[in-house]
Amino acid sequence: MGHHSASVWDFRVATEITKDCNGIDQIVLRNPQGASARVSLHGAQITSWRNEQGQELLFTSSKAIFKAPKAMRGGIPICFPQFGNCGSLDLHGFVRNRMWAIDNNPPPLPANDSASKTYVDLILKSSDENMKCWPHSFEFRLRVSLATDGDLCLTSRVRNINGKSFSFSFAYHTYLLVSDISEIRIEGLETLDYLDNLYHKERLTEQGDAITFESEVDRVYLSAPNIIAVLDHERKRTFLIRKEGLPDVAVWNPWEKKSKALTDFGDEEYKHVVCVDGAVVEKPVNLKPGEEWTGRVQISVVASSFCSERLGLERSGLF
């Protein structure tokens, strides 16, 4: 496969199913340049995303528990129908703890969602087990795609197949692997209001010209722009997160004390992770019977020097 040029690259061959250490199926996506992504049928969780050089871009804790029903600490788990502890369900809802299936015949997405991308479609339907803790009928479809330029794109579609309306909150809980948290800055959230989970969800306003880290952070930034940059100074690279249908952005780093309290997290690992999540938190989505919601995130990695110019152009609509 390595000899194929992109023009004759067979995107179906670029999708492989393997098993993890617990015998759970994982789908491996590859692009012609050698980038890859892995998604587990347990929780439809992204467990790995690597660039063309084979370098891992997502954080996974060395203490992660890879045993159902627990969600693995790292990668990109999906929080639905609840983000955090803002409702009556378990932390971050239940879909990250369920077995999903491959969806061989999904309703079509816009053409640019499949053009020159390796992708897989997964589906979770409400079950009797789910109905006990959340009595609503839904279909949740997730497309995971890896573009020829290595971008990772996640598209979630939630349909209400219930006789009555239901509401939910949501997040792509994205664990980015970084060189050193004290050297990280996030641009795009300055001047915004945020809910601070360390202070009883108090609503505050961001005062800094960028977000930097010197202690524990657990916040939800409200009505955020649709492109956020996470600059890794030491690696001279930047994650760009573009989002649609996801008004809020959750930012999390446990710092030292919290890290020691988490059983599935190494004491020093907080230095190498930041979670930056496209999310719907403040105003939950309300779906009437038959309605469908779509929430999408696209994550790119670019050289930092290139990034600030591009970001300025993109924000002014010239890119």
Phi, psi and chi 1 to 4 in degrees:
 res  aa     phi    psi   chi1   chi2   chi3   chi4
   1 MET       -  -26.5 -101.6 -178.1    1.0      -
   2 GLY   -64.4  -18.8      -      -      -      -
   3 HIS   -87.8  -10.0  -58.5  -62.2      -      -
   4 HIS   -69.1  138.4  -79.8 -145.1      -      -
   5 SER   -83.8  160.9   71.2      -      -      -
   6 ALA   -59.7  -29.4      -      -      -      -
   7 SER   -67.4  -27.0   58.4      -      -      -
   8 VAL  -114.2   16.6  -67.5      -      -      -
   9 TRP   -63.5  126.7  177.4 -104.0      -      -
  10 ASP   -94.0  107.2 -175.2  -20.5      -      -
  11 PHE   -68.0  -22.4  -74.9   94.8      -      -
  12 ARG   -71.2  -38.6  -73.0  160.2  -53.2 -171.9
  13 VAL   -66.9  -22.4  176.3      -      -      -
  14 ALA   -80.4    5.3      -      -      -      -
  15 THR  -115.5  126.1  -52.8      -      -      -
  16 GLU  -130.5  145.4  174.9 -165.3   -1.1      -
  17 ILE  -109.5  125.5  -62.2  178.1      -      -
  18 THR  -124.7  178.5   61.9      -      -      -
  19 LYS  -118.1  144.1  -69.9 -158.7 -176.3  -60.1
  20 ASP   -85.2 -174.1   69.4    9.1      -      -
  21 CYS   -65.4  -16.8   55.7      -      -      -
  22 ASN   -99.7    8.4  -66.5  -51.0      -      -
  23 GLY    78.7   14.9      -      -      -      -
  24 ILE   -90.7  135.9  -67.5  170.8      -      -
  25 ASP   -63.9  137.7  -77.6   -9.6      -      -
  26 GLN  -125.2  139.1  -72.1 -154.9  -14.4      -
  27 ILE  -100.4  128.8  -61.9   95.9      -      -
  28 VAL  -106.9  124.2 -175.6      -      -      -
  29 LEU  -104.3  139.7  -53.4  175.8      -      -
  30 ARG  -132.0  150.1  -68.0 -169.8  178.3   84.6
  31 ASN  -112.1  168.9   80.4   -4.9      -      -
  32 PRO   -60.1  -26.7  -20.7   28.8      -      -
  33 GLN   -84.6   -7.1  -72.3   72.0   26.6      -
  34 GLY   105.1    1.1      -      -      -      -
  35 ALA   -72.4  158.2      -      -      -      -
  36 SER  -148.8  160.8   66.7      -      -      -
  37 ALA  -144.9  147.7      -      -      -      -
  38 ARG  -123.4  137.9  -83.0  174.0 -173.6  -93.9
  39 VAL  -131.8  133.9   54.6      -      -      -
  40 SER   -94.0  144.3  172.4      -      -      -
  41 LEU   -70.7  -17.0  -71.4 -170.9      -      -
  42 HIS   -79.0  104.0  177.6 -122.1      -      -
  43 GLY    80.8   -0.4      -      -      -      -
  44 ALA    52.2   37.5      -      -      -      -
  45 GLN   -87.5  131.6 -178.6  164.6   -3.2      -
  46 ILE   -72.8  123.0  -50.5  -65.3      -      -
  47 THR  -105.6  -13.4   57.7      -      -      -
  48 SER  -160.1  145.8  170.2      -      -      -
  49 TRP  -146.1  117.1  173.2   38.6      -      -
  50 ARG  -119.3  146.9  -68.6  178.1 -177.5  -95.1
  51 ASN   -83.0 -176.3   63.6   13.6      -      -
  52 GLU   -60.2  -29.1  -64.8  170.0   19.5      -
  53 GLN   -82.2   -1.2  -70.0   75.6   41.6      -
  54 GLY    84.3    9.9      -      -      -      -
  55 GLN   -81.5  133.5  -64.4  164.1  -34.5      -
  56 GLU   -71.4  137.2 -177.8   58.7   58.8      -
  57 LEU  -109.7  -15.7  -58.3  166.7      -      -
  58 LEU  -108.0  145.4  -62.2  176.1      -      -
  59 PHE   -83.7  137.0  168.1   89.7      -      -
  60 THR  -131.5  130.6  -61.6      -      -      -
  61 SER   -66.2  142.6  171.4      -      -      -
  62 SER   -67.6  -18.5   61.6      -      -      -
  63 LYS   -99.9    8.8  -59.2  -96.6 -176.3   81.8
  64 ALA   -56.5  143.3      -      -      -      -
  65 ILE  -100.5  114.1  -61.9  160.4      -      -
  66 PHE   -96.7   47.7  -68.0   89.6      -      -
  67 LYS  -132.0  120.2 -153.6  122.7 -170.0   88.8
  68 ALA   -58.2  147.4      -      -      -      -
  69 PRO   -91.3   11.1   33.7  -33.5      -      -
  70 LYS   -77.2  141.0 -166.7  151.7  173.4   57.8
  71 ALA   -79.1  138.8      -      -      -      -
  72 MET   -68.6  138.7  179.7 -161.6   85.0      -
  73 ARG   -79.0   99.3  170.8   78.3   66.7 -175.4
  74 GLY   139.2 -173.5      -      -      -      -
  75 GLY    63.5 -137.7      -      -      -      -
  76 ILE  -135.3   90.9  -50.8  177.5      -      -
  77 PRO   -79.1  154.7   18.2  -17.7      -      -
  78 ILE  -100.2  127.5  -69.3  172.3      -      -
  79 CYS   -98.3  115.1  -53.2      -      -      -
  80 PHE  -166.1  141.9  171.5   91.5      -      -
  81 PRO   -90.2   23.1   32.6  -32.8      -      -
  82 GLN  -144.1  135.0  175.1 -177.7  -56.6      -
  83 PHE   -99.9  134.0  174.3   71.3      -      -
  84 GLY    63.1 -141.1      -      -      -      -
  85 ASN  -114.9   35.1   56.0    3.9      -      -
  86 CYS   -82.4    5.8   60.0      -      -      -
  87 GLY  -142.8 -158.9      -      -      -      -
  88 SER   -91.5   -6.1   56.3      -      -      -
  89 LEU   -84.6  176.1  -60.9  169.7      -      -
  90 ASP   -60.4  158.0  -70.2  -15.6      -      -
  91 LEU   -47.8  127.1 -176.9   73.1      -      -
  92 HIS    65.3   17.8  -67.1  -34.4      -      -
  93 GLY    76.7 -167.0      -      -      -      -
  94 PHE  -117.7  -12.8   55.5   75.7      -      -
  95 VAL   -67.9  -23.9  -58.8      -      -      -
  96 ARG   -73.1   -9.8   65.8 -169.3 -173.3  134.4
  97 ASN  -109.4    9.3  -61.5  -36.1      -      -
  98 ARG  -108.3  157.2  -63.1  -73.1 -172.5  -92.7
  99 MET   -84.0  124.7  -74.5  -57.2  -64.8      -
 100 TRP   -95.7  172.0  -68.1   53.7      -      -
 101 ALA  -126.6  156.6      -      -      -      -
 102 ILE   -73.7  135.1  -68.4  176.5      -      -
 103 ASP  -101.8  103.4 -172.2    1.3      -      -
 104 ASN   -82.2  -12.2  -69.9  -45.9      -      -
 105 ASN  -139.0   60.8 -161.8   11.5      -      -
 106 PRO   -75.3  151.4   29.3  -34.1      -      -
 107 PRO   -58.4  145.6  -10.6   19.2      -      -
 108 PRO   -64.7  148.6   17.7  -26.3      -      -
 109 LEU  -104.9  166.4  -82.0  159.9      -      -
 110 PRO   -51.4  146.7  -25.1   31.0      -      -
 111 ALA   -53.5  -37.6      -      -      -      -
 112 ASN   -69.9   -6.4   65.5   -9.0      -      -
 113 ASP   -81.6  -12.2 -106.5   55.3      -      -
 114 SER  -125.2  -15.0   51.7      -      -      -
 115 ALA   -61.6  129.9      -      -      -      -
 116 SER    45.8   42.2   71.1      -      -      -
 117 LYS  -131.8  147.5  -71.3  177.0  179.5  169.6
 118 THR   -90.9  129.8  -49.3      -      -      -
 119 TYR  -148.7  162.9   62.9   89.2      -      -
 120 VAL  -137.7  145.5   65.6      -      -      -
 121 ASP  -110.7  130.2  -70.7  -73.6      -      -
 122 LEU  -119.4  155.9  -58.3 -178.0      -      -
 123 ILE  -140.3  144.0 -173.8  167.1      -      -
 124 LEU  -130.9  126.2  180.0   71.6      -      -
 125 LYS  -108.5  149.3  -64.3 -176.2  178.1 -177.6
 126 SER   -63.4  140.2   41.9      -      -      -
 127 SER  -121.3  172.5   63.4      -      -      -
 128 ASP   -58.0  -37.3  -66.7  -14.9      -      -
 129 GLU   -61.8  -45.6 -173.4 -172.5    2.0      -
 130 ASN   -66.2  -38.3  -60.2  -14.9      -      -
 131 MET   -62.2  -27.7  -64.9  -67.2  -90.6      -
 132 LYS   -64.2  -41.3  -79.7 -178.6 -157.3  141.5
 133 CYS   -96.0  -19.8   63.7      -      -      -
 134 TRP  -149.2   94.4 -162.2   64.4      -      -
 135 PRO   -79.6   61.3   29.7  -33.0      -      -
 136 HIS  -135.9  141.6  -55.9  -68.2      -      -
 137 SER   -93.2  127.0  -59.8      -      -      -
 138 PHE  -146.2  161.2   66.8   90.7      -      -
 139 GLU  -122.1  130.0  -72.7  177.9  -10.6      -
 140 PHE  -117.4  116.3 -169.3  140.6      -      -
 141 ARG  -110.1  135.6  -73.0 -177.5  164.1   84.3
 142 LEU  -125.8  127.0  173.8   70.7      -      -
 143 ARG  -105.8  127.4  172.4  168.2  -67.6 -174.4
 144 VAL  -109.7  123.7  179.5      -      -      -
 145 SER  -132.6  149.0   66.3      -      -      -
 146 LEU  -121.1  117.9 -174.9   68.5      -      -
 147 ALA   -83.2  167.6      -      -      -      -
 148 THR   -62.6  -26.8   42.2      -      -      -
 149 ASP   -87.8    6.2   58.9    7.0      -      -
 150 GLY    91.2   -5.1      -      -      -      -
 151 ASP   -62.1  141.4  -74.9    7.6      -      -
 152 LEU  -102.5  127.9  179.8   65.9      -      -
 153 CYS  -127.0  131.1 -173.2      -      -      -
 154 LEU  -119.5  124.7  -53.1  178.2      -      -
 155 THR  -122.4  117.1  -55.1      -      -      -
 156 SER  -105.2  136.1  -72.1      -      -      -
 157 ARG  -128.1  121.2  -66.0 -176.8  -76.4  174.5
 158 VAL  -113.5  122.8  176.0      -      -      -
 159 ARG  -113.4  136.8 -179.5  172.6  -72.2  -79.5
 160 ASN   -87.3  112.1 -178.9   -9.2      -      -
 161 ILE  -110.3   27.8   54.0  172.8      -      -
 162 ASN   -93.0  166.1 -139.9    7.7      -      -
 163 GLY   -83.6   -8.7      -      -      -      -
 164 LYS  -137.9  162.6   57.3 -179.8 -167.7  -68.7
 165 SER   -67.3  154.5  -62.2      -      -      -
 166 PHE  -142.7  159.7   62.2   71.0      -      -
 167 SER  -121.0  151.7  -64.2      -      -      -
 168 PHE  -152.7  156.4   62.5   87.6      -      -
 169 SER  -109.9  168.2   54.9      -      -      -
 170 PHE  -159.0  149.7  176.6   94.8      -      -
 171 ALA  -158.7  146.9      -      -      -      -
 172 TYR   -91.4  103.0  -68.5  113.0      -      -
 173 HIS   -83.0   87.5 -163.6   22.4      -      -
 174 THR   -93.9  107.9  -52.6      -      -      -
 175 TYR   -88.3   99.4  -72.4   79.9      -      -
 176 LEU   -84.6  137.0  -59.8  173.9      -      -
 177 LEU   -86.3  122.6 -176.9   63.9      -      -
 178 VAL  -127.0  160.8  -62.4      -      -      -
 179 SER   -73.8  -44.2   53.3      -      -      -
 180 ASP  -160.3  114.3  177.6   -2.2      -      -
 181 ILE   -57.3  -30.9 -172.1   66.0      -      -
 182 SER   -73.0  -10.1   58.8      -      -      -
 183 GLU  -104.3    5.9  -60.6  -91.8  -32.5      -
 184 ILE   -93.3  140.1  -63.1  -59.1      -      -
 185 ARG  -133.3  142.6   54.7 -171.5  -81.2  136.6
 186 ILE  -111.9  127.1  -58.3  176.7      -      -
 187 GLU  -112.8  143.7  -64.9 -175.9   -3.0      -
 188 GLY   117.0  -10.3      -      -      -      -
 189 LEU  -110.4   -1.2  -57.3  175.5      -      -
 190 GLU   -62.0  147.2   50.0  -79.2   -3.9      -
 191 THR    70.7   -2.1   74.8      -      -      -
 192 LEU   -82.1  155.0  -63.4 -175.4      -      -
 193 ASP   -76.4  147.8  -77.3    4.5      -      -
 194 TYR  -143.0  155.8   62.6   88.7      -      -
 195 LEU   -96.4  126.3  -55.0  176.9      -      -
 196 ASP   -99.4  108.9 -164.3  -32.5      -      -
 197 ASN   -71.0  -12.7  -70.2  -37.1      -      -
 198 LEU   -83.4  -12.7  -57.8  178.8      -      -
 199 TYR  -128.7   56.3  -64.1   95.9      -      -
 200 HIS    53.2   39.4  -48.3  -67.1      -      -
 201 LYS    59.5   29.1  -61.2 -171.7  169.6   61.9
 202 GLU   -62.6  141.4 -172.5 -178.9  -14.1      -
 203 ARG   -89.2  119.7 -168.9 -178.9 -178.4  120.8
 204 LEU  -127.1  173.1  -58.4  164.2      -      -
 205 THR  -119.5  132.6  -58.2      -      -      -
 206 GLU   -66.3  124.6  179.9   56.4   53.2      -
 207 GLN   -98.8  -23.2  -56.0  -64.9  -22.2      -
 208 GLY   -75.9  161.3      -      -      -      -
 209 ASP   -83.9   -8.3   60.9  -10.2      -      -
 210 ALA  -158.9  165.7      -      -      -      -
 211 ILE   -95.5  125.3  -68.7  163.0      -      -
 212 THR  -124.6  170.0   54.5      -      -      -
 213 PHE  -125.4  125.0  -64.2   83.3      -      -
 214 GLU  -138.6    6.8   47.0 -155.7   33.4      -
 215 SER  -164.7 -179.6   59.7      -      -      -
 216 GLU   -58.7  139.2 -176.0 -177.0   -8.4      -
 217 VAL  -131.3  130.9  170.3      -      -      -
 218 ASP  -149.6   88.4 -172.9   -6.8      -      -
 219 ARG  -134.4  158.0  -60.9  172.5 -179.0  171.4
 220 VAL  -123.4  111.8  177.4      -      -      -
 221 TYR   -82.9  135.7  -73.5   83.4      -      -
 222 LEU  -102.6  142.3  -52.4  174.2      -      -
 223 SER    47.7   56.4  -55.6      -      -      -
 224 ALA   -83.8  154.6      -      -      -      -
 225 PRO   -59.4  161.8    1.8   -3.1      -      -
 226 ASN   -86.7    6.8  -78.9  -24.5      -      -
 227 ILE  -138.2  127.7  177.1  161.9      -      -
 228 ILE  -124.7  139.9  -54.6  -62.6      -      -
 229 ALA  -114.2  133.3      -      -      -      -
 230 VAL  -115.5  106.3 -178.0      -      -      -
 231 LEU   -94.0  124.0  -71.6   77.5      -      -
 232 ASP  -105.3  100.0 -171.3  -29.7      -      -
 233 HIS   -61.7  -45.0 -179.4   69.7      -      -
 234 GLU   -66.8  -39.8 -157.9  169.5  -61.5      -
 235 ARG   -87.0   -4.5  -71.5 -150.0  173.3  109.1
 236 LYS    52.7   39.6  -64.3 -170.7  169.4   45.2
 237 ARG  -136.7  159.1   72.9  178.3 -178.3 -156.8
 238 THR  -132.4  132.5  -64.5      -      -      -
 239 PHE   -87.0  129.8  -69.7  100.5      -      -
 240 LEU  -108.4  126.2  -69.0 -179.0      -      -
 241 ILE  -113.3  114.7  -60.6  172.5      -      -
 242 ARG  -105.5  140.5  -64.8  175.7  179.0   80.6
 243 LYS  -138.3  151.1   59.6 -171.1 -178.7   62.9
 244 GLU  -136.6  136.7  -70.1  168.2   31.7      -
 245 GLY    75.1   10.1      -      -      -      -
 246 LEU  -129.4   88.8  -58.3  162.2      -      -
 247 PRO   -68.5  -27.5   18.1  -27.7      -      -
 248 ASP  -105.2  163.9  -53.9  -38.8      -      -
 249 VAL  -134.0  118.9  171.6      -      -      -
 250 ALA   -91.3  138.2      -      -      -      -
 251 VAL  -126.7  130.2  177.5      -      -      -
 252 TRP  -142.4  133.8 -178.8   79.1      -      -
 253 ASN  -148.1  128.2  179.1  -76.1      -      -
 254 PRO   -78.4  -17.0   28.5  -33.4      -      -
 255 TRP    57.1 -165.0 -143.5 -106.0      -      -
 256 GLU   -73.2  -51.7 -152.0  164.1   -7.4      -
 257 LYS   -65.6  -47.6 -170.3  167.9  157.6 -136.0
 258 LYS   -63.2  -38.5  177.7   63.4  126.7  -17.3
 259 SER   -57.4  -40.8  -63.5      -      -      -
 260 LYS   -68.1  -26.0  -70.0 -171.5  165.3   79.4
 261 ALA   -83.7  -18.0      -      -      -      -
 262 LEU   -87.0  122.4  -65.7  167.9      -      -
 263 THR   -69.9  -30.0   51.9      -      -      -
 264 ASP  -102.8   35.3   59.7  -12.1      -      -
 265 PHE  -146.6  129.4 -161.3   87.6      -      -
 266 GLY   -69.4  147.6      -      -      -      -
 267 ASP   -57.1  -35.2  -70.1   -2.5      -      -
 268 GLU  -102.6    1.5  -62.7  -69.9  -46.1      -
 269 GLU   -72.4  -16.6  -74.7 -174.9  -32.0      -
 270 TYR   -58.3  -22.3   71.8   91.1      -      -
 271 LYS   -68.2  -19.0  -66.8  172.3 -178.9  171.4
 272 HIS  -117.2   18.8  -55.4  -63.3      -      -
 273 VAL  -142.7  145.7   65.0      -      -      -
 274 VAL  -143.1  134.1   62.2      -      -      -
 275 CYS   -96.7  126.6  -72.5      -      -      -
 276 VAL  -133.1  107.6 -177.1      -      -      -
 277 ASP  -114.8  125.5  -47.6  -12.4      -      -
 278 GLY   -66.6  129.7      -      -      -      -
 279 ALA  -151.2  162.2      -      -      -      -
 280 VAL  -125.2  108.5 -177.6      -      -      -
 281 VAL  -126.8  -56.1  179.3      -      -      -
 282 GLU   -64.1  -46.1 -172.6 -168.4   25.4      -
 283 LYS  -118.1   96.4  -61.3 -178.5 -179.8  111.4
 284 PRO   -55.3  153.9  -24.8   34.3      -      -
 285 VAL   -74.6  134.4  175.2      -      -      -
 286 ASN  -113.0  119.9 -173.9  -91.5      -      -
 287 LEU  -111.5  125.8  -87.3 -168.9      -      -
 288 LYS   -82.5  163.1  -63.8 -171.5  179.7   72.1
 289 PRO   -52.3  131.6  -27.0   33.6      -      -
 290 GLY    85.7  -13.3      -      -      -      -
 291 GLU   -79.8  155.3  -78.1 -172.6  -21.7      -
 292 GLU  -128.0  140.8 -174.2  174.6   78.6      -
 293 TRP  -112.4  142.6  167.3   86.0      -      -
 294 THR  -124.3  132.9  -57.8      -      -      -
 295 GLY  -133.6  129.5      -      -      -      -
 296 ARG  -133.9  141.8 -170.0  164.9  176.4  -87.3
 297 VAL  -134.7  141.0   68.9      -      -      -
 298 GLN  -127.0  125.3  178.5 -179.8  -18.7      -
 299 ILE  -115.4  127.2  -46.4  172.4      -      -
 300 SER  -122.1  158.4  -32.7      -      -      -
 301 VAL  -123.4  126.3 -179.5      -      -      -
 302 VAL  -132.2  160.8  -63.0      -      -      -
 303 ALA   -65.8  135.8      -      -      -      -
 304 SER   -59.5  -35.5  -68.1      -      -      -
 305 SER   -62.6  -36.2   53.5      -      -      -
 306 PHE   -73.9  -26.4  170.7   61.1      -      -
 307 CYS   -69.7  -47.4  174.1      -      -      -
 308 SER   -65.6  -35.5   45.2      -      -      -
 309 GLU   -62.9  -47.6  -71.8  163.9   45.0      -
 310 ARG   -63.3  -39.2  177.1  168.3  168.5  178.1
 311 LEU   -63.0  -43.8 -152.9   58.3      -      -
 312 GLY   -60.6  -43.3      -      -      -      -
 313 LEU   -66.1  -41.9  -70.8  172.0      -      -
 314 GLU   -65.9  -39.5 -158.7  154.2  -36.9      -
 315 ARG   -67.9  -31.1  -71.4 -135.1  175.9  111.4
 316 SER   -88.5    6.3   58.7      -      -      -
 317 GLY    80.5   15.4      -      -      -      -
 318 LEU   -97.2   -1.2  -63.8  170.8      -      -
 319 PHE  -114.9      - -168.6   72.8      -      -
